[in-house]
Amino acid sequence: MQGEPATGDPGATATAPALAALAPPAVDLPPFTAAELRAWFRAGAPEIEDCERLLAWSARIRGALDVAIAEGLAALCQGDRLAALACHVDDYAVEVLDLRRSAALALVRLGRGLRSRPLLRAALRSGRVRLRAGQAVLPVATGEGEAEWVERAARLTVRELEEAVRRAGGVAPDDDEPWSRLDVALEPDDRVLVDEALALAGEAVPGASRMERLEALAQEFLAEAGADADADEDERRVLWPPFRAAGRGDRQRRAALEAETDRWSVLPGVSGQPSPDVTFDDAMTADEVDALLRELGRLRAGWDDLLGYCADVVKQSGLWRIAGFTSFRHYLDERVGLPARAVEQRAALERRLSASPALREARRQKVGFEKLRLLSRLPEREIGPWTVRAKALTCVALSRALDGERERQLRGRRKLSAPMPRRIAVLLAAAIEAVRARCDRPVPSGKCLAILAWHFLETWRKLLNPRRTRSREVRERDGHCRVPGCSRRATHAHHVEFRSHGGGDDPENLVGLCAFHHLCCVHGGWLRVTGRAPDALTWILRGRVWTGPAPAAP
């Protein structure tokens, strides 16, 4: 079970023949200012149209690689391969393949689903059905109806597909759900209440994020107030400060433009791209699957640079508007055929890179996309010092460090900030409105949040009164799983020196772990730990020091 891991530099191996045809072009991509792009576009420069065609073409290749990666990630989830690599599948995708977490989980769902959908798999791998369309019909393309849904995915627009999936009782992937950010001012006493309530909500829903805990506070108050949720009203609700929200695309306008432009027939057609001829079979070891995924990840990263660059040019030029799309996201759904949020984030990073010498220097030093995206939120003067740390940290550790720094700054300014999807923002806005409706005077948003926190504490404090055990104290001390690269919260306390070997229950011999790393990796015999908790631990994976998953070499 505990064979030696793959040796040598993972990036030193030659690209497999099946992947060589998908190698990205070596091109120089100088950043352009928005003014330059507007001037080019007004002058009718053919370079803008060339860039649009290049975007559509590179998206087809990126989609073909994603289908192969989806099957590889699904293969990693089989047997004890993840335990052999000491990674959750989404953490592996973030650290090794430089994928967004939500995009990685969507690909895992696709890869698993394709195992029982041979017709959809063949259509995706041949390039006849694009990635975005395949993900849209995945929930309903089953059994005898699979062939019909594959044909629909090949000829209908994404909007039509999503509406058809909903009518069939399926749940279409909501990649375009907008996110908001809650920003409120909190007085010190109110902050104490909110912090205590959020901690208690974490006890009620172990592992819940801050936005999910805020959702729990809102749900509890609305339930007590007897407020009924109205889905239609929630869809129309306009979020006011303290929420900063993006609006949803107009589906009726999308439908009208599809007919008006004859599905954008003026744009040149771009043929589909077959997926690389690679197979992940059950006989492969974890290291073999990992090596092939790294090859695919390197190719994907090269195309992503080109994709983000072209997407930024097309977005800034406004060509999508002239071509007859309601929004840039609408253009990405229908023309590009990839999940829109991922491409938008790539384009946004390119725009930030064009204005930030420090960020361009970080990319020159081979800092990956996910880390660049985290660094891009910093002021220009802070990017350089953080770049040194970013190269030495995993994405998870870098995100925690930056979040901790931001939280300290917000507390100093007496602020609370939390990103959340629209559905949670709508729920929280309704709860704040319900609080104000009970008061006979205007109440600031921060005070409303404190009232929600007080109500939650009064309701749940007596119900959630767990015993203060040593295990609980250790998990609270560590907060998250201490295995390098793990994003999960600590739910188990592990004895560094086993009690059967004479280890005691003192805090230095106990470390917080998630269930996967505790039960599957440590007690499964793949991973062991030595040293003193919490900060002097050494992790050993299959006989070698483990500091977290290494990213695929550029």
Solvent accessible surface area in square Angstrom, and as a share of the most:
residue,aa,sasa,rsa
1,M,143,0.64
2,Q,99,0.44
3,G,44,0.42
4,E,124,0.56
5,P,22,0.14
6,A,68,0.53
7,T,100,0.58
8,G,66,0.64
9,D,83,0.43
10,P,57,0.36
11,G,25,0.24
12,A,77,0.60
13,T,87,0.50
14,A,93,0.72
15,T,59,0.34
16,A,34,0.26
17,P,125,0.79
18,A,40,0.31
19,L,0,0.00
20,A,55,0.43
21,A,98,0.76
22,L,8,0.04
23,A,53,0.41
24,P,41,0.26
25,P,58,0.37
26,A,113,0.87
27,V,82,0.47
28,D,130,0.67
29,L,48,0.24
30,P,64,0.40
31,P,68,0.43
32,F,48,0.20
33,T,75,0.43
34,A,26,0.20
35,A,61,0.47
36,E,79,0.36
37,L,1,0.00
38,R,107,0.39
39,A,55,0.43
40,W,88,0.31
41,F,57,0.24
42,R,185,0.68
43,A,86,0.67
44,G,59,0.56
45,A,21,0.16
46,P,88,0.55
47,E,85,0.38
48,I,3,0.01
49,E,94,0.42
50,D,69,0.36
51,C,16,0.10
52,E,2,0.01
53,R,92,0.34
54,L,60,0.30
55,L,0,0.00
56,A,0,0.00
57,W,110,0.39
58,S,0,0.00
59,A,1,0.01
60,R,24,0.09
61,I,7,0.04
62,R,5,0.02
63,G,8,0.07
64,A,4,0.03
65,L,0,0.00
66,D,2,0.01
67,V,2,0.01
68,A,0,0.00
69,I,0,0.00
70,A,0,0.00
71,E,24,0.11
72,G,0,0.00
73,L,0,0.00
74,A,1,0.00
75,A,1,0.01
76,L,0,0.00
77,C,28,0.17
78,Q,70,0.31
79,G,82,0.79
80,D,73,0.38
81,R,19,0.07
82,L,26,0.13
83,A,5,0.04
84,A,5,0.04
85,L,17,0.08
86,A,2,0.01
87,C,6,0.03
88,H,24,0.11
89,V,19,0.11
90,D,5,0.02
91,D,1,0.01
92,Y,3,0.01
93,A,0,0.00
94,V,7,0.04
95,E,10,0.04
96,V,4,0.02
97,L,5,0.02
98,D,29,0.15
99,L,2,0.01
100,R,19,0.07
101,R,80,0.29
102,S,58,0.37
103,A,14,0.11
104,A,0,0.00
105,L,68,0.34
106,A,24,0.19
107,L,5,0.03
108,V,5,0.03
109,R,139,0.51
110,L,1,0.00
111,G,1,0.01
112,R,124,0.45
113,G,9,0.09
114,L,2,0.01
115,R,125,0.46
116,S,81,0.53
117,R,32,0.12
118,P,88,0.55
119,L,89,0.44
120,L,0,0.00
121,R,81,0.30
122,A,59,0.46
123,A,5,0.04
124,L,4,0.02
125,R,36,0.13
126,S,59,0.38
127,G,12,0.12
128,R,123,0.45
129,V,3,0.02
130,R,80,0.29
131,L,6,0.03
132,R,5,0.02
133,A,9,0.07
134,G,0,0.00
135,Q,19,0.08
136,A,0,0.00
137,V,0,0.00
138,L,22,0.11
139,P,60,0.38
140,V,24,0.14
141,A,0,0.00
142,T,65,0.38
143,G,66,0.63
144,E,181,0.81
145,G,27,0.26
146,E,10,0.05
147,A,51,0.39
148,E,97,0.44
149,W,23,0.08
150,V,3,0.02
151,E,85,0.38
152,R,62,0.22
153,A,6,0.05
154,A,40,0.31
155,R,149,0.54
156,L,39,0.19
157,T,11,0.06
158,V,8,0.04
159,R,23,0.09
160,E,39,0.17
161,L,0,0.00
162,E,7,0.03
163,E,54,0.24
164,A,5,0.04
165,V,0,0.00
166,R,101,0.37
167,R,184,0.67
168,A,58,0.45
169,G,66,0.63
170,G,16,0.15
171,V,125,0.72
172,A,5,0.04
173,P,45,0.28
174,D,60,0.31
175,D,29,0.15
176,D,16,0.08
177,E,31,0.14
178,P,12,0.07
179,W,106,0.37
180,S,5,0.03
181,R,66,0.24
182,L,1,0.00
183,D,42,0.22
184,V,5,0.03
185,A,63,0.49
186,L,4,0.02
187,E,97,0.44
188,P,67,0.42
189,D,117,0.61
190,D,11,0.06
191,R,20,0.07
192,V,99,0.57
193,L,52,0.26
194,V,0,0.00
195,D,41,0.21
196,E,73,0.33
197,A,0,0.00
198,L,11,0.06
199,A,57,0.45
200,L,21,0.10
201,A,0,0.00
202,G,12,0.12
203,E,64,0.29
204,A,37,0.29
205,V,77,0.44
206,P,101,0.64
207,G,44,0.42
208,A,8,0.06
209,S,49,0.32
210,R,76,0.28
211,M,40,0.18
212,E,72,0.32
213,R,36,0.13
214,L,0,0.00
215,E,31,0.14
216,A,19,0.15
217,L,0,0.00
218,A,0,0.00
219,Q,94,0.42
220,E,36,0.16
221,F,6,0.03
222,L,18,0.09
223,A,79,0.61
224,E,94,0.42
225,A,38,0.29
226,G,56,0.54
227,A,54,0.42
228,D,137,0.71
229,A,97,0.75
230,D,66,0.34
231,A,83,0.64
232,D,94,0.49
233,E,82,0.37
234,D,40,0.21
235,E,101,0.45
236,R,169,0.62
237,R,41,0.15
238,V,125,0.72
239,L,21,0.10
240,W,64,0.22
241,P,112,0.70
242,P,18,0.11
243,F,7,0.03
244,R,147,0.53
245,A,51,0.39
246,A,58,0.45
247,G,73,0.70
248,R,78,0.29
249,G,35,0.34
250,D,81,0.42
251,R,62,0.23
252,Q,157,0.70
253,R,115,0.42
254,R,6,0.02
255,A,35,0.27
256,A,49,0.38
257,L,10,0.05
258,E,8,0.04
259,A,86,0.67
260,E,125,0.56
261,T,31,0.18
262,D,100,0.52
263,R,103,0.37
264,W,21,0.07
265,S,77,0.50
266,V,120,0.69
267,L,27,0.13
268,P,55,0.35
269,G,78,0.75
270,V,35,0.20
271,S,94,0.61
272,G,37,0.36
273,Q,49,0.22
274,P,71,0.45
275,S,12,0.08
276,P,6,0.04
277,D,121,0.63
278,V,14,0.08
279,T,88,0.51
280,F,27,0.11
281,D,68,0.35
282,D,122,0.63
283,A,93,0.72
284,M,33,0.15
285,T,77,0.45
286,A,9,0.07
287,D,24,0.13
288,E,87,0.39
289,V,0,0.00
290,D,17,0.09
291,A,52,0.40
292,L,30,0.15
293,L,0,0.00
294,R,20,0.07
295,E,15,0.07
296,L,0,0.00
297,G,4,0.04
298,R,41,0.15
299,L,12,0.06
300,R,13,0.05
301,A,45,0.35
302,G,24,0.23
303,W,5,0.02
304,D,0,0.00
305,D,60,0.31
306,L,7,0.03
307,L,0,0.00
308,G,1,0.01
309,Y,26,0.10
310,C,1,0.00
311,A,0,0.00
312,D,9,0.05
313,V,9,0.05
314,V,0,0.00
315,K,83,0.35
316,Q,52,0.23
317,S,8,0.05
318,G,9,0.08
319,L,20,0.10
320,W,26,0.09
321,R,145,0.53
322,I,125,0.64
323,A,11,0.09
324,G,11,0.11
325,F,7,0.03
326,T,40,0.23
327,S,33,0.21
328,F,10,0.04
329,R,46,0.17
330,H,0,0.00
331,Y,2,0.01
332,L,0,0.00
333,D,1,0.00
334,E,12,0.05
335,R,22,0.08
336,V,1,0.01
337,G,2,0.02
338,L,2,0.01
339,P,18,0.12
340,A,1,0.00
341,R,46,0.17
342,A,13,0.10
343,V,0,0.00
344,E,39,0.17
345,Q,46,0.20
346,R,25,0.09
347,A,2,0.01
348,A,60,0.47
349,L,13,0.06
350,E,20,0.09
351,R,59,0.22
352,R,66,0.24
353,L,2,0.01
354,S,27,0.18
355,A,77,0.60
356,S,0,0.00
357,P,83,0.52
358,A,23,0.18
359,L,0,0.00
360,R,86,0.31
361,E,67,0.30
362,A,1,0.01
363,R,75,0.27
364,R,163,0.59
365,Q,59,0.26
366,K,141,0.60
367,V,10,0.06
368,G,30,0.29
369,F,14,0.06
370,E,11,0.05
371,K,24,0.10
372,L,5,0.02
373,R,48,0.18
374,L,17,0.08
375,L,0,0.00
376,S,20,0.13
377,R,153,0.56
378,L,25,0.13
379,P,58,0.37
380,E,71,0.32
381,R,188,0.69
382,E,38,0.17
383,I,0,0.00
384,G,36,0.35
385,P,90,0.57
386,W,25,0.09
387,T,6,0.03
388,V,109,0.63
389,R,120,0.44
390,A,0,0.00
391,K,110,0.47
392,A,90,0.69
393,L,52,0.26
394,T,21,0.12
395,C,10,0.06
396,V,11,0.06
397,A,35,0.27
398,L,0,0.00
399,S,34,0.22
400,R,77,0.28
401,A,25,0.20
402,L,17,0.08
403,D,78,0.40
404,G,25,0.24
405,E,52,0.23
406,R,99,0.36
407,E,37,0.17
408,R,151,0.55
409,Q,75,0.33
410,L,10,0.05
411,R,105,0.38
412,G,66,0.64
413,R,141,0.51
414,R,128,0.47
415,K,80,0.34
416,L,1,0.01
417,S,8,0.05
418,A,1,0.01
419,P,62,0.39
420,M,0,0.00
421,P,6,0.04
422,R,29,0.10
423,R,139,0.51
424,I,1,0.00
425,A,0,0.00
426,V,9,0.05
427,L,38,0.19
428,L,0,0.00
429,A,0,0.00
430,A,21,0.16
431,A,0,0.00
432,I,1,0.00
433,E,70,0.31
434,A,20,0.15
435,V,2,0.01
436,R,80,0.29
437,A,87,0.67
438,R,141,0.51
439,C,46,0.27
440,D,141,0.73
441,R,161,0.59
442,P,126,0.79
443,V,9,0.05
444,P,89,0.56
445,S,19,0.12
446,G,5,0.05
447,K,84,0.35
448,C,0,0.00
449,L,1,0.01
450,A,2,0.02
451,I,55,0.28
452,L,0,0.00
453,A,0,0.00
454,W,129,0.45
455,H,24,0.11
456,F,5,0.02
457,L,1,0.01
458,E,95,0.43
459,T,48,0.28
460,W,76,0.27
461,R,103,0.37
462,K,183,0.77
463,L,124,0.62
464,L,44,0.22
465,N,125,0.64
466,P,60,0.38
467,R,188,0.69
468,R,144,0.53
469,T,40,0.23
470,R,105,0.38
471,S,41,0.27
472,R,30,0.11
473,E,76,0.34
474,V,2,0.01
475,R,70,0.25
476,E,84,0.38
477,R,91,0.33
478,D,8,0.04
479,G,22,0.21
480,H,52,0.23
481,C,1,0.00
482,R,63,0.23
483,V,2,0.01
484,P,33,0.21
485,G,9,0.09
486,C,2,0.01
487,S,36,0.23
488,R,82,0.30
489,R,106,0.39
490,A,9,0.07
491,T,64,0.37
492,H,54,0.24
493,A,20,0.15
494,H,5,0.02
495,H,29,0.13
496,V,17,0.10
497,E,84,0.38
498,F,71,0.30
499,R,159,0.58
500,S,100,0.65
501,H,127,0.57
502,G,68,0.65
503,G,12,0.12
504,G,35,0.34
505,D,71,0.37
506,D,53,0.28
507,P,55,0.35
508,E,72,0.32
509,N,7,0.03
510,L,6,0.03
511,V,0,0.00
512,G,0,0.00
513,L,0,0.00
514,C,6,0.04
515,A,43,0.33
516,F,39,0.16
517,H,2,0.01
518,H,23,0.10
519,L,98,0.49
520,C,63,0.38
521,C,0,0.00
522,V,11,0.06
523,H,101,0.45
524,G,26,0.25
525,G,30,0.28
526,W,19,0.07
527,L,4,0.02
528,R,139,0.51
529,V,9,0.05
530,T,57,0.33
531,G,38,0.37
532,R,130,0.47
533,A,7,0.05
534,P,43,0.27
535,D,120,0.62
536,A,66,0.51
537,L,31,0.15
538,T,58,0.33
539,W,14,0.05
540,I,24,0.12
541,L,12,0.06
542,R,25,0.09
543,G,64,0.61
544,R,106,0.39
545,V,102,0.59
546,W,37,0.13
547,T,103,0.60
548,G,12,0.11
549,P,9,0.06
550,A,54,0.42
551,P,86,0.54
552,A,17,0.13
553,A,24,0.19
554,P,127,0.80
